């Protein structure tokens, strides 16, 4: 393990003879059906009954974790040692349906363990005991590196490969594990598997490894299984949720959650339970494919490096609510390192949200914010406190989030978003007290403070680095007892040529032009997501014939100019573009565009959720008549 800690564990093998007999039984049953009931901590629990009773499932998976969630769970565990997991999973998802899960023979996999998977498993065992059932609960631990902090003097950064010392104010540190420990738990007969941090797609890939016996060298199959997991990992986002054409999606109140039916050859069909709302179509699946990815030719996971650039998505006719067949993923040898997400303390933050009404509401909101900051700074000088380290003023309703592209500066209703950061908690307590006086001493029409006096909270910044798999021990626990130690690092896989990073196909220079102008929304679907302080916007042509025009006219420079207000001053080459010809798509990665990202950002959209919607307003000019391709 680490240099300062010796251990003797077992290297994770892929299948023993007895395990192969087990997977042979699963193979004989044909396709494996996996449903995802949660895309984040806080998702609706109404998904569980619909999937159990209408999904015809073999496995039910729950994804709860993000970088922000890990920070929140770490803070919860610091307050109480029996916390640090997603309690919703135990009480709202499992407990009410535990008898149905047992009766249907559905096996459950979740990363709800957060930073305390053993405590999560203990709570599950109490639910099982209370229900008088016999269910085996297994746990994967080892992703938490905080106990080994002293052994990590310097780490290799994920963004630029440089070597750097860890911050002194380190708060959390978790490796993104792969699917093989989950497979091992299932091989041992677990009915419910709980993990800490792992890549989201591993929740589905683990059951597929267990069911089909795919080996470490079956790289295309591993990529296909990872793609299946990627498409369902965010719950209803692949079944019509946050779809560009939201007006086409029926019954949000009963939106169906995703089910993938996977075959041993890696092919799979994405659908949802019958008699549920939502929509499964090419556009909904394609948007999810590009969600939160970088280079589609090098989507790096612990088990395999995936090439999704040539993936095909084909609608299956005659299926209620829609279904798509997905194929074409290609896999390459996995990395030798884990990616690790660490968070560290970097001062404090507070946010005031105040609605205002009446004429010149936006102007009133802006002057109110500036006056509050000016008054607070005067108090800081009197108390010998330093200045704010960051201030962010946005007037929502006046389209401040659109930057220079905003067009509603004369709104009669506006919401002031005033967020600040400071090294000293005491300073922000002063700021918090100076918000309410604006209601009597500043602009007319200030309606109140949403949520009351702003709460001061710590700023937790993310930090991503690499750590060798060979130096990390993973542990398997079953029914509260340690069973074995293992490592995901095994013999090197055969060398394969991985596509070069950033490979880009040249646009067609001979495309005809014309006098016509179209908004991007007329030509494409789009979805945005985040990774730390960077965002991505995936754009998919509505018709294959439109793709060459997108490649020619929607360039990096066009996107960077349109969204220039997102980037720090002086930023150059902030946007990188990748192509996905399989789905006629483009993926734009926007570097350092989220103001720190997650809980470190002071913006109203710290995860870039609205960026794709903003880009859809972009007007592309100089095009020929494309009406015949727009349907």
Secondary structure, DSSP 8 states (H G I E B T S, - for coil): --TT-----EE--S--HHHHHHHHHHHHT--EEEEEEESSTT--THHHHHHHHHS--SEEEE----HHHHHHHHHHHHH-TT--S-HHIIIIIIGGGHHHHHHHT-EEEE-TTTT-HHHHHHHHHHHHHHTT----EEEEE--B-GGGGGG-SEEEETTT--EEE--TTEEEEEE-B-SHHHHHHHHTT-SEEEESSB-TTHHHHHHHHHHH---TT-HHHHHHHHHHHHHHTTGGGGTTTT-TTGGG---GGGB--EEEEE-TTS-EEEEE-TT-BS--SHHHHHHHHTTT-S-TT-EE-SS-EEE-TT-EEEE-TT-TT--EEEE--EEE---SEEEEEEEEEEEEEEEEEEEEESTTHHHHHHHHHHHHHHHHHHHHHHHT----SEEEEEEETTTGGGGGG---TT-SEEEEEEEEEES-HHHHHHHHHTTTTHHHHS-TTB---TTSS---EEEEEEEEEEEEGGG--EEEEETTEEEEEEES--S---------TT------TT--EEEEEEEHHHHEEEEEEEETTEEEEEEEESSGGGHHHHHHHS-HHHHHHHTGGGS-TT--S-EEEEEETTTTEEEEEETT-STT-GGG--STTTT-TTHHHHHTT-EEEEE---GGG--
